[in-house]
């Protein structure tokens, strides 16, 4: 189901099983390169822990993807988040480098808020620059305790 199409021809839809490998790979690699992800010294520990956590979050969350209009396989970015007692919780936003600074991350979060029927600002669980800086500037709060919340 298409949720929206932007002026650049990017389609925003719910993620499918076909999207899962890219979502997992981009999450693991981009967070590993961040200051927070690089604090874990051993790659084996990082990938085992983050992979397990990401799988749990993806299963319980809403995941939206941005793809070129007409494409079924190519992704420009994605967002993973959920609603908790009326508050939006964004777990992760990823946008490919070529599409950054064009508002795609913001459009993904806006689409997620619409899908969750929530209003921001809310909470975010992965402190990854530069998105975390933008989130804080817009009133969102870093709250990693939400990673373990139960529905």
N, C-alpha and C positions, 0 to 999 in steps of 0.2 A: 504494500500500500504506500503510495507516494504521499508524503505529508506536505511538501512544499517544493518549489523550484525557484532558485534565486535568479538575479539578473544575468549571472555568468553562465546559466544553464546547469547549475549544480542541483541535483535531485537529493532531497533529504527523505530517507525511508528508514523503516525498522530493519535492523540487521537480520541476516539469515545465517543458516549453518555454513553456507559457502564463505561468508565473511569472517568466520571465527578464526581461521589460521592467521590471517593478516592482523586482526584485532589483537590476538594474543602476542604475536611476534612484535608488533609495533609497541605494545604496552611494555613488554619485558625489556626490549632493547632501549627504548627512549627513557624509561624510568631508571634503568641501570646507568645510563649516561648522566643522570641528574645528580646534584650534590647529595640528596637523600639516599638514592639508590647506590651510590658509590661508597657509602659508609660501610656496607657489608663487604668485608675483605675478600672472601672467597666466592668466585663465580658460582661454584656448585651450590653453596648455601643460598646465595641470592636467588638463583633461578628456581630452585626447589621451593623456597618459601614464597616468592612472588607469584610463581605459576599457580600454586595451590590457592593463594589468596585471590588472584585474578579470576580463577575459575569459579570460586564461590560468588564473587561479586557479579560476574557476568550472568550467572544463573538466576540470581535473585533480582537483578536490575533491569531497567529498560535500556536498550542499546540502540542508538540511532547512528546511521552512516550518511556520509555525503559522497555522492558519486556523480561523475559526468552524466548528464541526461542521456538516456538510451543505453547506458552501460549496465551490465548485470554483474560484472566482476571487478572492475577497477574502483578503488576507493581513494578519495581525497582526504578523508578524516572520519572521525567517529567520536561519540560521547557515551559514557556509561554512568548511569545514576538512578536514584530511586527516591521515593517520597517516604518520609518518616514523620508521622504525627503532623502532617500538613507542611512540613519543612522539606524543601528540596535538598538532596545530598548528591553532589557530583563526585563520583569516584575518580574519573579520569577523562581527559579530553586529549585527543591526538589529532593533529593536522599535519599532513606532509609539508615538508619545508617549502616547496614551490607555491603552496597555497596559504602560507602564514602571512599575517599582517594585512589580510584582505577581509577580515571580519568573519571568516568561516567558523572559527572556534566559538565566537559569540552567537552566530546563527545556530550552531549545533546545540549550545546550551539553551537558547531561546526555544528551539524545537523540543528539547527535552522538557522544559518547563510547561510547554503547551500540552505535551503528551501526558505528563504527570498531573496536569491540572493544578499546578502550584505556581506561586509567585516567588521570585527571588527578592533580595539576596537570601542565600541559604548557607549550607556548609559544604566544604570540600575535604577529601580525605587523603589526597596525594599532593604533597607540597613540591611542585615541579615548576621551575622558572621557564619562561616568563609568564605562563598562565596564572600561577599563584599570585604574582604581583598584580596582575590585572584584576583578578578576583578580589583581592584585598582592597584595591582602590574602589571597587564597586560595592563594597560592603559585605562580601562573603567572608566567612570565618573558617579557618583551618581547624578541623576537628577529627583527628585520626581515630578517636574512640568510636566513631560511627562505623568503622570497619568491622567491629564485632557485634554490632547491634542485631537484635533478633526481631523478626517481624511478628 
